[in-house]
């Protein structure tokens, strides 16, 4: 029996590299902006903590979305395997 191949990842290597570069550029620009910003040190530190919280919550959200998508993929693959098993065992010419 042929085992179905896992679905191909919709993310290409180029898209992944582009995303990493864009994230690094945005984070670097924000850090430079905070460093060069006029004002008291405590104001810059407060904004830096806000940025840190935003970045960490973004990673958490992305992980949750990925986990939900993987769960749905696994469930649909299990359902597909059950259907294939039922179809393989079904004999339409068998007398009941």
C-alpha positions as CSV (number, residue, x, y, z in Angstrom):
1,X,0.0,0.0,0.0
2,X,1.3,3.4,-0.9
3,X,1.8,5.7,2.0
4,X,0.8,9.3,1.2
5,X,3.6,11.8,1.2
6,X,3.4,14.6,3.7
7,X,2.1,17.9,2.1
8,X,4.8,20.1,0.7
9,X,5.7,23.2,2.8
10,X,4.2,26.3,1.2
11,X,7.2,28.3,2.5
12,X,10.1,28.4,0.1
13,X,13.7,29.0,1.2
14,X,13.7,32.4,-0.5
15,X,10.6,33.5,1.4
16,X,12.1,32.3,4.7
17,X,15.4,34.2,4.1
18,X,13.4,37.3,3.1
19,X,11.4,37.1,6.3
20,X,14.5,36.8,8.4
21,X,16.2,39.7,6.7
22,X,13.1,41.9,7.1
23,X,12.8,41.0,10.8
24,X,16.5,41.8,11.4
25,X,16.2,45.1,9.5
26,X,13.1,46.2,11.4
27,X,14.6,45.2,14.8
28,X,17.9,46.9,14.0
29,X,16.2,50.1,12.8
30,X,14.1,50.2,16.0
31,X,17.1,49.7,18.2
32,X,19.0,52.4,16.4
33,X,16.0,54.7,16.7
34,X,15.8,54.1,20.4
35,X,19.5,54.7,20.8
36,X,19.5,57.9,18.9
37,X,16.2,59.2,20.3
38,X,16.5,62.4,22.3
39,X,15.2,62.3,25.8
40,X,15.7,60.8,29.2
41,X,17.2,57.3,29.6
42,X,14.2,56.0,31.4
43,X,11.9,56.9,28.5
44,X,14.1,55.1,26.0
45,X,14.3,52.1,28.4
46,X,10.5,52.1,28.7
47,X,10.1,52.0,24.9
48,X,12.8,49.3,24.6
49,X,10.9,47.1,27.1
50,X,7.7,47.7,25.1
51,X,9.5,46.7,21.9
52,X,10.9,43.6,23.7
53,X,7.4,42.6,24.8
54,X,6.0,43.2,21.3
55,X,8.7,41.0,19.7
56,X,8.3,38.2,22.2
57,X,4.5,38.2,21.9
58,X,4.8,38.2,18.1
59,X,6.9,35.0,18.3
60,X,4.4,33.4,20.7
61,X,1.5,34.3,18.4
62,X,3.3,32.9,15.4
63,X,4.0,29.6,17.2
64,X,0.4,29.3,18.3
65,X,-0.8,29.8,14.7
66,X,1.7,27.3,13.4
67,X,0.7,24.7,16.0
68,X,-3.0,25.1,15.2
69,X,-2.2,24.7,11.5
70,X,-0.1,21.6,12.2
71,X,-2.9,20.1,14.3
72,X,-5.4,20.6,11.5
73,X,-3.0,19.0,9.0
74,X,-2.4,16.0,11.3
75,X,-6.2,15.5,11.9
76,X,-7.0,15.7,8.2
77,X,-4.2,13.2,7.4
78,X,-5.6,10.8,10.1
79,X,-9.1,11.2,8.6
80,X,-7.7,10.6,5.1
81,X,-5.9,7.4,6.3
82,X,-9.2,6.1,7.9
83,X,-11.1,6.8,4.6
84,X,-8.4,5.0,2.6
85,X,-8.6,2.0,4.9
86,X,-12.3,1.8,4.6
87,X,-12.2,2.1,0.8
88,X,-9.5,-0.6,0.7
89,X,-11.5,-3.0,2.8
90,X,-14.8,-2.3,1.0
91,X,-15.8,-5.0,-1.5
92,X,-18.9,-3.8,-3.5
93,X,-19.4,-7.3,-4.9
94,X,-19.5,-9.1,-1.6
95,X,-22.9,-10.5,-0.8
96,X,-24.3,-9.5,2.6
